[in-house]
């Protein structure tokens, strides 16, 4: 891997090909490279979590604005409606998990 370093000689970027600014080559199992990956994976997870939370905010915002009549749901592009509908189905399925299962002996009728 080819790396770019800052003034403190710390890896700040990685490239699989040599290119301007990425002149130093390090081994794939270099401690410095592994540390760089580890520190950036934590940041990536924070971004993923933030994105998921923001998506939920946007879904709720669309629901509120359509309920208040600010715009009609059908005014949204079909791609947006499809994505929102898919998310609602997924969330509904997730919230309706049958963790105990169905057992005929538990039914209240004969």
Beta strands, then each sheet from edge to edge (+ up, - down):
strand 1: 2-5
strand 2: 11-15
strand 3: 24-25
sheet 1: 2+ 1- 3+
end
